[in-house]
């Protein structure tokens, strides 16, 4: 299975990953502590630092731990005593002493709840100049943020949807307080992707990271074996909803299945009997006739609980019929109650010597607009996810499950309207799975589901009807969801990607509109039209240039070859795709290993690129063109060209000294079409000069190019000329190609300015320049190592 078809289009798996990306400001920066701002913190030392930095220009509220057990009226009173929220809210805390996997400290919970209430107040007065900024000081152990950072950064993702006119940004950093404020200022000017950035400055690698949804490529279908004993599975929330549907689709089915549900079996039976076969309307009508004083909302809530109990009983019976009555056990267990979870774990351990898979699908929904949401609901939604996760982790440790799967949500990956509680809670689960992977090999994942159309929270609340009308989210069918689940939790694959997110076309369209750059597989680059996928730290594109007939004029031994200069064009687009930096003016450490054919034939070519940061706004993009031959050809892998693209002048690339390792004879080449562009070539023993005369016919195609790569090719042709027609020296490596113009080939050709090519040679190393009549350099080439130019004529 590679994908699933749903109402919102084909579902594809993505990895929610932290990737190194430089800061690229696009809007004016904002003050980190603007006058009139309300600053919330749970740390007395931070409160003192803020006051010392901003003086009386801001209002600082040190949130007491007791807020975590106070009602909303008390929290509102705390904020009201500080004065109006105004237009600017700042949240600052430190998690540098936070442990894992301990539950979040009470002061952090209190801070999050106070921020929630403050955001509700801000929602009533938000304006175009209003802003929300969150700063979390963290150790960034191993480069991964502490999962509890997401309690606050997840709020940032949600606020973007709730307060679209408000500027929102967040920073997690290991820097000191003053440097962290400077980073918060820089980040306020960055507008692409999610509103959260991660700065690592205290340990290598130094740089800036952000979350991206990176396409995973194809998911191989899980293969069920009827002769293999099924796993022992514990499932929280497994008696109904999408968790139950996923369990029903397991193949082979579990050999033992423990279901943990929030309601005791006897209570479920009584609730189900309470409503019988009545519809919701009939039940409310009948009960209201019996007692006219009872509130309609109370009757509806009772009916919903009874209907859920009936659904659970039906699911349990169906699972017992499929798996066996003695192999399905149900335990009443509220995951937010640590004692109840410990009792359930003890019961399981007394009966089962192993747990192969623990599925945590517990969750409740309460989607509604920010101003309509109350603190009590906020707590219930959050605690079911986060307290439930910690309680299960603490209780199920002996035996520890071999694999762990948490049901998360797309709301955790990028927020959603009405989910300011559900989104951050699921974001913590995503971050926890990534954090665990960073601590060592763990068979653990948090699956970011979108809405299911037949099961789960959506159909129970009527939200799927609204979604279908608006087209914001696709609706996943039960069968498709089961197949996706089976693929992601297969024993040989679970944990390979700790936080997979499943997106259909509706979700991709939604995210591209709200967070440009977060999902980037929709971008089509010249010559790299297929969507990229990831391979370890590389972003990889398939490369098949056979349909580009204009490239067929660069021929050796009757085979069209890709000129090395075109690889620089590919590298420029790959660098821009990864960094959004926009300025690529140098290519260094270019090494030619083997020719690249325009027609791949037996080989499959790829372009692989990775960004290696050297600072928050700098680094190097490494690019390589590789090929792989099929198994019938020995499964050979070849690196054809590799190079580095520095993003700033002060970035250092370790350059290989110009040195000839393999000497080759001149090659017979013919240049026609676009590549017949070098005129008046004159050679001496140590110089070559010529004139560039381009002939561009495909204007629309060349207008999309980033570089004057044909001019670079002309300079390389000049450097490799031997004086014998159709005989060229072989280039091996180039220390640097530097661009001194922002124009591409089409723009330069339209200027009708004569361009001269001049190359000097010494001991097999060439340096060259392409310049205009007045001596203005357009391209310089340094340290070209070549062979086969001996004895030029």
C-alpha distance (Angstrom), angle and dihedral (degrees) to the residues before:
residue distance angle dihedral
X1 . . .
X2 3.76 . .
X3 3.77 102.2 .
X4 3.78 144.5 -13.0
X5 3.79 129.4 -118.4
X6 3.79 116.1 -132.1
X7 3.77 138.4 161.1
X8 3.80 89.0 -86.1
X9 3.81 96.7 51.2
X10 3.79 134.6 -92.2
X11 3.81 113.4 -19.3
X12 3.80 115.4 -133.7
X13 3.81 127.3 -173.8
X14 3.80 119.5 -117.7
X15 3.78 132.1 -177.7
X16 3.79 117.2 -128.5
X17 3.79 96.7 -140.3
X18 3.76 139.0 168.2
X19 3.79 106.2 -121.8
X20 3.78 129.4 -178.2
X21 3.79 111.1 -108.0
X22 3.80 129.5 160.8
X23 3.79 121.0 -118.9
X24 3.81 108.2 -98.3
X25 3.83 110.1 -174.0
X26 3.79 114.0 -148.9
X27 3.81 104.2 163.8
X28 3.82 132.4 40.2
X29 3.80 114.3 -74.3
X30 3.80 122.0 -112.4
X31 3.77 132.1 -141.7
X32 3.80 111.5 -95.3
X33 3.83 89.8 -141.2
X34 3.81 105.6 25.0
X35 3.82 121.2 -171.8
X36 3.78 111.7 -86.4
X37 3.82 94.1 21.9
X38 3.79 121.6 146.6
X39 3.82 108.4 -134.0
X40 3.81 118.6 -160.8
X41 3.80 121.9 -166.7
X42 3.79 139.0 154.3
X43 3.80 93.5 -151.9
X44 3.83 121.2 86.6
X45 3.80 92.9 -157.8
X46 3.79 91.2 53.1
X47 3.80 89.9 48.1
X48 3.82 89.6 55.3
X49 3.83 91.8 47.4
X50 3.81 91.2 51.3
X51 3.80 92.1 49.9
X52 3.82 91.0 47.7
X53 3.81 91.0 49.6
X54 3.81 101.5 41.4
X55 3.80 101.6 23.8
X56 3.78 115.4 -164.5
X57 3.81 93.2 -21.1
X58 3.81 92.4 92.7
X59 3.81 136.7 42.7
X60 3.80 113.9 -126.0
X61 3.81 121.3 -158.7
X62 3.80 117.2 -169.1
X63 3.80 102.1 -154.3
X64 3.84 113.0 -138.7
X65 3.80 120.9 -135.3
X66 3.79 89.4 -120.4
X67 3.79 90.5 74.1
X68 3.81 87.9 78.0
X69 3.82 88.9 68.8
X70 3.81 98.2 34.0
X71 3.77 128.1 99.6
X72 3.78 123.0 -111.2
X73 3.79 93.5 -101.2
X74 3.81 90.0 60.0
X75 3.80 92.5 49.7
X76 3.81 90.7 47.8
X77 3.78 88.6 51.7
X78 3.80 91.4 52.4
X79 3.79 90.2 55.0
X80 3.79 94.7 41.6
X81 3.81 89.9 55.8
X82 3.81 88.7 58.2
X83 3.78 91.9 55.0
X84 3.80 131.9 -112.3
X85 3.78 118.5 -22.8
X86 3.79 90.6 -125.5
X87 3.76 118.6 -168.7
X88 3.81 100.8 -55.2
X89 3.80 128.7 64.6
X90 3.80 122.8 -176.9
X91 3.81 125.8 -173.1
X92 3.81 120.5 -168.2
X93 3.79 129.3 174.9
X94 3.79 141.8 146.3
X95 3.80 127.9 -126.8
X96 3.80 95.5 176.0
X97 3.80 91.2 114.7
X98 3.82 95.1 41.4
X99 3.78 116.1 120.8
X100 3.80 130.2 -149.4
X101 2.98 138.6 -102.4
X102 3.81 86.9 12.2
X103 3.80 117.2 114.1
X104 3.81 117.3 -99.0
X105 3.79 112.5 -77.9
X106 3.79 116.2 -103.7
X107 3.81 93.4 -115.0
X108 3.81 91.4 56.9
X109 3.81 91.2 49.6
X110 3.81 89.0 49.3
X111 3.80 90.6 49.9
X112 3.81 92.6 51.1
X113 3.79 91.7 50.1
X114 3.80 92.1 48.4
X115 3.82 89.7 50.2
X116 3.81 88.9 51.7
X117 3.81 91.8 53.5
X118 3.82 91.1 44.2
X119 3.81 90.0 52.2
X120 3.80 89.9 52.4
X121 3.81 88.6 54.9
X122 3.81 91.4 45.9
X123 3.81 90.5 51.2
X124 3.77 89.5 68.2
X125 3.79 94.1 54.9
X126 3.81 105.6 26.6
X127 3.81 116.1 139.1
X128 3.79 139.0 173.7
X129 3.81 93.0 -82.9
X130 3.82 95.6 45.1
X131 3.80 119.0 113.5
X132 3.78 143.1 -171.0
X133 3.81 120.0 -159.9
X134 3.80 128.3 178.5
X135 3.80 124.7 -164.3
X136 3.81 121.5 -171.0
X137 3.80 120.1 -175.6
X138 3.80 107.7 -149.9
X139 3.80 139.5 164.1
X140 3.82 91.9 -127.0
X141 3.79 90.2 -147.4
X142 3.77 108.8 -150.5
X143 3.79 88.3 -6.1
X144 3.82 93.3 -64.6
X145 3.80 121.4 115.6
X146 3.80 118.2 -124.5
X147 3.83 106.7 -94.3
X148 3.80 92.1 -122.7
X149 3.80 89.9 65.0
X150 3.81 84.2 78.9
X151 3.80 90.7 66.9
X152 3.80 84.6 75.7
X153 3.81 105.0 22.0
X154 3.80 88.1 50.0
X155 3.80 86.9 58.5
X156 3.81 88.6 56.4
X157 3.80 90.8 55.8
X158 3.80 90.4 50.6
X159 3.80 97.0 44.0
X160 3.80 89.5 59.3
X161 3.81 87.8 66.9
X162 3.81 96.5 39.2
X163 3.82 97.5 46.6
X164 3.81 105.2 28.0
X165 3.81 93.1 168.6
X166 3.83 91.8 55.7
X167 3.81 122.2 88.0
X168 3.83 108.8 -124.1
X169 3.79 129.4 -172.9
X170 3.80 137.7 152.4
X171 3.79 135.9 -166.3
X172 3.80 130.8 -161.6
X173 3.80 110.6 -167.2
X174 3.78 145.3 163.6
X175 3.82 91.2 -148.3
X176 3.78 126.1 110.9
X177 3.79 120.8 -91.6
X178 3.82 98.3 -92.8
X179 3.79 93.8 44.1
X180 3.81 89.5 46.2
X181 3.81 91.0 56.1
X182 3.81 88.8 51.0
X183 3.81 89.5 52.4
X184 3.80 89.8 49.6
X185 3.80 88.1 54.7
X186 3.82 92.7 50.1
X187 3.80 92.0 47.3
X188 3.79 91.4 53.2
X189 3.80 87.4 70.1
X190 3.81 95.3 52.3
X191 3.79 112.6 93.6
X192 3.83 107.2 170.5
X193 3.79 125.6 95.6
X194 3.78 125.1 -6.5
X195 3.83 118.8 -10.1
X196 3.83 92.2 -114.8
X197 3.82 128.8 89.4
X198 3.80 132.6 178.7
X199 3.81 120.7 -144.9
X200 3.77 121.1 -162.5
X201 3.81 113.7 -172.4
X202 3.81 107.1 139.9
X203 3.82 97.8 66.3
X204 3.79 138.3 23.0
X205 2.90 132.5 -54.1
X206 3.79 91.0 48.0
X207 3.78 115.0 -160.3
X208 3.77 150.4 88.3
X209 3.79 124.2 -71.4
X210 3.78 134.0 -168.5
X211 3.77 135.8 -179.2
X212 3.79 117.6 -98.4
X213 3.77 132.0 179.1
X214 3.78 100.4 -127.1
X215 3.81 118.7 -167.5
X216 3.79 112.5 -115.4
X217 3.78 97.7 -158.7
X218 3.76 119.0 -138.3
X219 3.78 124.6 -1.5
X220 3.77 110.9 -143.7
X221 3.78 112.2 -130.7
X222 3.78 115.8 -106.4
X223 3.79 110.9 -115.2
X224 3.79 116.4 -141.0
X225 3.80 120.0 -147.8
X226 3.78 114.9 -157.7
X227 3.83 91.4 -161.6
X228 3.80 93.4 56.9
X229 3.80 120.2 89.7
X230 3.77 110.9 -110.9
X231 3.80 122.9 -118.1
X232 3.79 127.7 -94.4
X233 3.80 103.9 -112.6
X234 3.79 133.1 -168.9
X235 3.80 113.5 -165.9
X236 3.80 124.7 -172.5
X237 3.78 109.6 -156.2
X238 3.79 87.6 10.7
X239 3.79 99.1 133.4
X240 3.79 95.0 79.3
X241 3.79 144.9 2.5
X242 3.77 125.6 36.7
X243 3.82 92.9 -30.6
X244 3.80 89.9 61.8
X245 3.80 91.6 46.7
X246 3.81 91.0 52.3
X247 3.82 91.8 49.5
X248 3.81 90.7 49.8
X249 3.79 89.8 56.1
X250 3.82 97.8 50.9
X251 3.79 114.9 123.0
X252 2.92 117.8 -133.6
X253 3.80 90.7 26.8
X254 3.81 117.5 -124.8
X255 3.78 115.3 -79.0
X256 3.80 86.2 -145.2
X257 3.79 126.1 13.7
X258 3.79 124.2 -167.5
X259 3.79 114.0 -167.2
X260 3.80 118.9 -161.6
X261 3.80 116.0 -161.5
X262 3.79 133.6 171.3
X263 3.84 94.7 -123.2
X264 3.80 126.3 68.3
X265 3.84 114.7 -118.5
X266 3.81 94.1 -114.9
X267 3.80 91.6 50.9
X268 3.80 90.5 49.7
X269 3.77 91.5 53.2
X270 3.81 91.8 48.9
X271 3.79 92.9 48.2
X272 3.79 92.2 48.7
X273 3.79 91.3 50.1
X274 3.81 89.3 49.3
X275 3.80 93.4 67.8
X276 3.81 100.4 28.0
X277 3.80 108.5 178.2
X278 3.81 95.4 -27.5
X279 3.76 121.5 130.3
X280 3.78 117.9 -126.5
X281 3.80 93.1 -102.7
X282 3.82 92.9 48.2
X283 3.80 92.2 48.4
X284 3.81 93.8 49.7
X285 3.82 91.1 46.5
X286 3.80 93.4 49.8
X287 3.80 95.2 46.6
X288 3.78 93.0 45.5
X289 3.81 90.0 54.0
X290 3.82 88.8 52.5
X291 3.82 92.7 48.9
X292 3.82 115.0 13.8
X293 3.81 90.7 -176.1
X294 3.79 95.9 65.3
X295 3.80 116.2 101.0
X296 3.79 116.7 -109.2
X297 3.84 89.8 -135.5
X298 3.82 89.7 56.9
X299 3.80 91.7 51.7
X300 3.79 91.8 48.1
X301 3.82 90.9 50.4
X302 3.81 90.5 50.2
X303 3.78 91.1 49.8
X304 3.82 91.6 49.9
X305 3.81 91.1 52.5
X306 3.79 90.9 47.9
X307 3.80 92.0 48.2
X308 3.79 90.3 51.1
X309 3.79 90.0 49.7
X310 3.80 90.2 51.3
X311 3.81 90.5 49.3
X312 3.82 90.2 51.0
X313 3.79 92.9 50.0
X314 3.80 91.2 49.1
X315 3.82 91.4 49.0
X316 3.81 93.2 48.5
X317 3.81 90.8 51.0
X318 3.82 91.5 49.0
X319 3.81 92.1 49.7
X320 3.79 91.3 49.0
X321 3.79 91.0 51.7
X322 3.81 90.5 51.7
X323 3.80 101.0 39.1
X324 3.78 103.3 23.4
X325 3.79 132.9 -84.6
X326 3.81 93.4 -106.1
X327 3.80 93.2 47.0
X328 3.80 97.5 60.5
X329 3.80 117.2 69.2
X330 3.80 125.3 178.8
X331 3.82 121.4 -155.9
X332 3.78 124.6 -172.2
X333 3.81 103.6 -127.0
X334 3.80 130.5 154.2
X335 3.81 102.3 -151.4
X336 3.81 91.0 -150.8
X337 3.84 89.0 63.1
X338 3.83 109.0 78.5
X339 3.81 93.3 -162.9
X340 3.81 91.8 53.1
X341 3.80 91.1 49.3
X342 3.82 91.7 49.2
X343 3.82 90.3 51.5
X344 3.80 90.7 50.2
X345 3.82 91.5 48.6
X346 3.80 90.7 50.7
X347 3.81 91.0 50.9
X348 3.78 91.4 51.3
X349 3.81 93.1 45.8
X350 3.79 91.5 51.4
X351 3.80 90.6 57.9
X352 3.82 105.5 29.0
X353 3.79 124.9 49.4
X354 3.78 92.2 -161.9
X355 3.80 141.7 27.0
X356 3.79 113.9 -152.1
X357 3.80 97.5 -177.0
X358 3.78 134.5 12.2
X359 3.80 114.5 -164.2
X360 3.79 117.1 -165.4
X361 3.78 105.9 -163.4
X362 3.80 97.1 149.2
X363 3.77 114.0 133.2
X364 3.77 144.6 128.0
X365 3.78 129.2 -149.5
X366 3.75 131.1 -139.0
X367 3.79 105.3 164.8
X368 3.79 112.3 178.7
X369 3.78 138.0 126.2
X370 3.77 118.3 -70.7
X371 3.79 96.3 -110.7
X372 3.82 90.9 50.0
X373 3.80 95.9 50.7
X374 3.82 120.8 95.7
X375 3.79 128.6 -148.5
X376 3.82 93.6 -116.4
X377 3.82 91.2 58.8
X378 3.80 90.6 43.4
X379 3.81 89.7 56.1
X380 3.82 95.5 46.5
X381 3.80 93.1 50.5
X382 3.80 93.4 45.6
X383 3.79 97.4 43.2
X384 3.79 95.0 49.4
X385 3.78 88.0 60.4
X386 3.81 104.3 33.7
X387 3.80 104.4 28.5
X388 3.81 87.6 40.8
X389 3.81 90.8 53.9
X390 3.80 93.9 49.8
X391 3.79 93.6 44.1
X392 3.80 92.4 51.6
X393 3.80 91.6 46.8
X394 3.79 91.8 50.1
X395 3.80 96.0 46.1
X396 3.81 102.1 39.7
X397 3.79 100.1 59.7
X398 3.81 104.0 106.7
X399 2.92 101.4 75.2
X400 3.80 93.9 15.6
X401 3.81 113.5 -151.3
X402 3.79 113.8 -101.9
X403 3.81 89.2 -137.1
X404 3.78 133.9 18.2
X405 3.80 127.3 -157.0
X406 3.80 122.6 -175.9
X407 3.78 122.3 -168.2
X408 3.77 107.8 -130.1
X409 3.80 130.7 165.2
X410 3.78 143.1 -125.0
X411 3.81 83.8 -113.3
X412 3.79 86.7 70.4
X413 3.79 92.4 51.0
X414 3.79 99.0 50.3
X415 3.82 108.8 -7.5
X416 3.79 127.1 -113.9
X417 3.79 135.7 -138.6
X418 3.80 112.1 -82.5
X419 3.81 94.0 14.0
X420 3.80 103.0 98.0
X421 3.82 88.9 132.8
X422 3.80 101.1 34.5
X423 3.81 94.0 44.7
X424 3.83 99.3 56.7
X425 3.80 91.2 40.9
X426 3.79 91.3 56.6
X427 3.80 91.0 41.5
X428 3.81 87.6 60.7
X429 3.81 89.2 54.2
X430 3.81 91.3 50.5
X431 3.80 90.8 48.7
X432 3.81 91.4 47.0
X433 3.80 92.5 55.7
X434 3.82 90.9 49.4
X435 3.80 91.7 46.0
X436 3.79 92.4 51.3
X437 3.79 90.6 51.2
X438 3.81 89.4 52.6
X439 3.83 90.0 54.5
X440 3.78 92.3 56.6
X441 3.81 142.4 -58.0
X442 3.79 107.8 -36.8
X443 3.80 128.7 172.0
X444 3.79 91.1 -138.9
X445 3.78 135.8 122.5
X446 3.78 140.7 168.2
X447 3.81 110.1 -146.4
X448 3.79 113.9 -146.5
X449 3.80 102.2 -145.3
X450 3.76 125.1 -170.9
X451 3.82 118.8 -150.7
X452 3.77 120.5 -51.5
X453 3.78 112.7 -140.7
X454 3.81 98.8 -148.6
X455 3.82 103.9 30.0
X456 3.77 141.2 26.6
X457 3.79 134.7 39.2
X458 3.80 95.7 -34.4
X459 3.82 100.9 63.9
X460 3.82 92.1 39.4
X461 3.81 91.9 57.3
X462 3.78 99.4 36.2
X463 3.79 88.5 -116.1
X464 3.80 92.0 127.3
X465 3.80 91.0 63.3
X466 3.80 89.9 54.9
X467 3.80 90.8 45.0
X468 3.77 93.2 50.3
X469 3.79 90.4 53.1
X470 3.80 95.8 47.5
X471 3.81 95.9 38.9
X472 3.83 91.0 -141.2
X473 3.81 94.8 130.2
X474 3.76 133.4 21.6
X475 3.79 120.8 -123.5
X476 3.78 115.5 -123.9
X477 3.80 117.5 -146.2
X478 3.80 121.0 -131.1
X479 3.81 95.3 -114.4
X480 3.80 92.7 49.3
X481 3.80 91.6 47.0
X482 3.79 91.0 51.0
X483 3.80 91.8 52.6
X484 3.80 92.5 48.3
X485 3.81 90.9 49.3
X486 3.80 92.2 49.4
X487 3.80 91.0 51.5
X488 3.81 94.8 48.6
X489 3.82 97.0 46.7
X490 3.80 97.8 41.4
X491 3.84 105.9 134.6
X492 3.81 93.7 -115.9
X493 3.81 93.5 48.4
X494 3.80 111.4 34.4
X495 3.79 111.2 113.8
X496 3.78 94.4 16.6
X497 3.80 84.9 111.4
X498 3.81 108.6 23.9
X499 3.82 97.9 -161.4
X500 3.81 111.9 28.7
X501 3.80 115.5 177.9
X502 3.80 121.9 -158.9
X503 3.80 115.5 -143.4
X504 3.77 131.6 179.4
X505 3.78 124.3 -164.4
X506 3.80 91.4 -88.4
X507 3.82 91.4 56.1
X508 3.80 92.6 44.6
X509 3.79 90.7 50.9
X510 3.80 90.9 48.2
X511 3.80 93.9 49.7
X512 3.80 95.6 44.2
X513 3.78 89.2 54.3
X514 3.81 96.2 47.0
X515 3.81 101.4 31.6
X516 3.82 110.4 26.1
X517 3.78 110.4 -158.7
X518 3.82 96.6 22.3
X519 3.81 92.2 99.5
X520 3.76 106.1 29.2
X521 3.79 104.9 169.7
X522 3.81 90.9 96.3
X523 3.80 91.9 68.8
X524 3.78 114.3 99.6
X525 3.79 115.3 -154.9
X526 3.81 125.5 -161.6
X527 3.82 108.1 -87.3
X528 3.85 89.3 -0.9
X529 3.78 99.5 75.4
X530 3.79 99.5 146.3
X531 3.81 118.1 86.6
X532 3.80 113.2 -98.7
X533 3.77 126.2 -119.5
X534 3.78 132.4 -162.6
X535 3.77 129.1 -105.5
X536 3.79 111.7 -177.8
X537 3.84 103.1 -55.7
X538 3.81 95.4 -17.5
X539 3.79 130.1 97.7
X540 3.79 103.9 -143.4
X541 3.81 131.5 -160.4
X542 3.81 126.1 -172.5
X543 3.80 110.0 -119.2
X544 3.79 118.4 -149.2
X545 3.80 113.7 153.2
X546 3.80 96.4 169.5
X547 3.81 93.0 110.3
X548 3.82 92.5 56.2
X549 3.79 101.4 88.4
X550 3.80 93.4 178.9
X551 3.82 88.6 71.1
X552 3.80 94.3 60.9
X553 3.81 96.4 87.9
X554 3.80 95.6 81.1
X555 3.83 99.8 81.9
X556 3.79 136.3 170.9
X557 3.78 121.1 177.6
X558 3.81 91.6 -11.7
X559 3.80 92.7 -54.2
X560 3.79 123.3 111.7
X561 3.80 111.3 -127.8
X562 3.78 130.2 -164.3
X563 3.82 109.8 -113.3
X564 3.78 114.0 -121.5
X565 3.80 90.3 -123.9
X566 3.81 90.5 64.7
X567 3.80 88.7 59.6
X568 3.81 87.0 62.4
X569 3.81 88.5 55.9
X570 3.82 89.5 51.5
X571 3.80 90.2 47.6
X572 3.82 91.9 51.6
X573 3.80 91.5 53.7
X574 3.80 92.0 45.2
X575 3.82 90.8 50.4
X576 3.79 92.0 49.7
X577 3.81 90.3 46.8
X578 3.81 91.6 53.9
X579 3.78 100.0 40.1
X580 3.80 108.6 20.0
X581 3.80 84.4 -141.5
X582 3.78 95.5 135.7
X583 3.83 96.4 -158.0
X584 3.80 117.3 91.9
X585 3.79 113.0 161.8
X586 3.83 105.4 145.1
X587 3.76 137.7 53.4
X588 3.79 118.0 -171.9
X589 3.78 141.2 -177.9
X590 3.82 92.4 20.7
X591 3.79 111.8 -178.5
X592 3.79 126.1 -173.9
X593 3.81 111.9 -153.7
X594 3.80 104.0 163.7
X595 3.83 137.6 -9.9
X596 3.82 120.2 -88.2
X597 3.79 114.3 -136.3
X598 3.79 122.4 -141.8
X599 3.83 87.9 -140.3
X600 3.82 107.9 50.9
X601 3.83 95.9 -157.8
X602 3.81 105.3 171.0
X603 3.79 96.2 -4.2
X604 3.79 126.9 81.6
X605 3.80 110.4 -145.7
X606 3.80 124.6 -154.6
X607 3.78 136.6 -178.3
X608 3.80 111.8 -140.8
X609 3.80 123.6 -169.4
X610 3.80 133.9 178.2
X611 3.79 133.0 178.0
X612 3.82 117.8 -131.8
X613 3.82 110.1 -168.2
X614 3.78 123.3 -142.6
X615 3.81 95.1 176.2
X616 3.82 141.2 -10.2
X617 3.81 92.1 -76.6
X618 3.80 102.9 21.8
X619 3.77 142.9 58.5
X620 3.79 145.6 115.4
X621 3.79 130.3 -80.6
X622 3.80 111.4 -145.9
X623 3.80 114.4 -153.6
X624 3.79 130.2 -174.0
X625 3.79 136.1 175.7
X626 3.79 109.5 -145.7
X627 3.77 138.0 171.0
X628 3.74 137.0 -156.9
X629 3.77 128.5 -157.8
X630 3.79 119.9 -149.2
X631 3.79 126.2 -102.0
X632 3.78 91.4 -90.7
X633 3.78 88.2 64.5
X634 3.77 96.6 48.6
X635 3.82 94.7 -89.1
X636 3.82 90.2 -90.5
X637 3.79 120.3 -173.8
X638 3.79 118.6 -157.7
X639 3.81 131.5 -173.1
X640 3.79 106.8 -145.9
X641 3.79 103.3 175.9
X642 3.80 132.2 1.4
X643 3.79 131.2 178.2
X644 3.80 145.7 155.9
X645 3.81 127.9 -118.0
X646 3.85 110.9 -159.1
X647 3.79 112.7 -155.8
X648 3.80 98.2 -153.8
X649 3.80 136.1 30.2
X650 3.81 92.2 -117.1
X651 3.81 92.9 55.0
X652 3.78 110.8 108.2
X653 3.79 121.6 -143.5
X654 3.78 117.2 -169.5
X655 3.75 99.3 -119.7
X656 3.77 122.3 -154.6
X657 3.82 110.7 -125.4
X658 3.80 113.4 -112.1
X659 3.78 102.5 -91.1
X660 3.79 132.4 151.8
X661 3.79 111.8 -132.3
X662 3.83 101.1 169.5
X663 3.77 123.7 27.0
X664 3.81 116.2 -145.3
X665 3.78 132.7 -172.5
X666 3.81 119.8 -116.8
X667 3.80 113.4 -76.3
X668 3.79 125.4 -131.0
X669 3.81 108.0 -121.0
X670 3.78 135.4 166.7
X671 3.79 122.2 -152.4
X672 3.79 117.7 -158.0
X673 3.78 138.4 153.0
X674 3.80 110.7 10.2
X675 3.79 92.2 0.5
X676 3.80 95.6 57.8
X677 3.80 89.0 87.3
X678 3.83 107.7 115.5
X679 3.80 117.6 96.5
X680 3.83 137.0 -179.2
X681 3.80 94.4 14.1
X682 3.83 112.2 -170.5
X683 3.81 124.3 -176.7
X684 3.79 138.2 -166.8
X685 3.79 128.1 170.5
X686 3.79 92.0 -86.5
X687 3.83 106.4 20.2
X688 3.77 141.2 50.3
X689 3.80 125.1 -170.9
X690 3.78 132.4 -179.2
X691 3.78 144.1 149.6
X692 3.82 127.6 -108.2
X693 3.78 115.6 -128.3
X694 3.83 110.1 171.7
X695 3.79 123.8 -166.2
X696 3.81 109.1 -159.9
X697 3.78 118.6 178.3
X698 3.83 103.6 157.6
X699 3.80 94.1 70.5
X700 3.79 96.2 165.8
X701 3.80 91.5 52.8
X702 3.79 95.1 47.8
X703 3.78 93.3 45.8
X704 3.83 88.1 69.8
X705 3.80 93.9 54.1
X706 3.79 119.7 109.0
X707 3.81 100.5 -153.4
X708 3.79 140.9 38.3
X709 3.78 86.4 -113.7
X710 3.80 94.0 155.8
X711 3.81 88.2 57.3
X712 3.81 88.7 50.8
X713 3.80 88.6 49.9
X714 3.81 89.8 50.5
X715 3.82 89.8 52.3
X716 3.81 89.8 49.9
X717 3.82 90.9 48.3
X718 3.78 88.6 52.1
X719 3.80 92.3 49.2
X720 3.83 91.8 48.9
X721 3.81 96.9 44.5
X722 3.83 113.8 121.8
X723 3.78 100.2 -172.7
X724 3.81 91.1 -108.8
X725 3.82 112.7 104.9
X726 3.81 112.4 -105.4
X727 3.82 92.9 3.9
X728 3.78 117.4 115.8
X729 3.79 135.8 176.9
X730 3.81 116.6 -117.7
X731 3.83 118.6 -109.9
X732 3.82 115.1 -140.0
X733 3.81 105.7 174.2
X734 3.80 143.3 -13.6
X735 3.78 124.9 -149.5
X736 3.81 93.6 -154.4
X737 3.78 144.8 -9.8
X738 3.81 110.7 -164.8
X739 3.79 126.5 -168.6
X740 3.80 119.3 -145.3
X741 3.79 94.6 -179.8
X742 3.79 135.4 58.9
X743 3.82 91.7 -150.1
X744 3.79 123.3 105.0
X745 3.81 124.7 -141.6
X746 3.80 93.6 -85.3
X747 3.80 93.8 52.1
X748 3.81 92.0 47.4
X749 3.81 92.3 47.7
X750 3.81 90.9 50.3
X751 3.80 90.5 55.8
X752 3.81 88.5 65.5
X753 3.80 88.9 -145.3
X754 3.78 117.8 150.6
X755 3.82 111.1 -114.2
X756 3.80 120.4 -157.7
X757 3.78 125.1 -156.4
X758 3.80 119.6 -150.5
X759 3.81 127.9 176.6
X760 3.81 131.7 179.4
X761 3.81 123.1 -157.0
X762 3.78 131.5 -155.4
X763 3.80 127.2 165.5
X764 3.81 94.5 -21.9
X765 3.80 94.4 -47.4
X766 3.79 122.4 109.7
X767 3.81 133.0 -162.1
X768 3.77 120.3 -170.3
X769 3.79 146.0 176.5
X770 3.79 135.1 -160.9
X771 3.81 108.6 -152.6
X772 3.79 141.0 165.3
X773 3.79 125.1 -113.1
X774 3.80 91.9 -88.4
X775 3.80 91.9 53.4
X776 3.80 97.7 -102.2
X777 3.79 107.4 152.6
X778 3.79 116.8 -128.8
X779 3.81 100.1 172.4
X780 3.80 131.8 7.1
X781 3.78 125.3 -164.4
X782 3.81 121.2 -160.6
X783 3.79 131.8 -171.6
X784 3.81 101.5 3.3
X785 3.81 107.3 176.5
X786 3.79 112.7 -156.2
X787 3.78 140.7 160.4
X788 3.80 133.5 -154.4
X789 3.82 98.7 51.8
X790 3.79 95.0 103.4
X791 3.78 114.4 128.7
X792 3.80 98.1 14.8
X793 3.77 115.6 -167.3
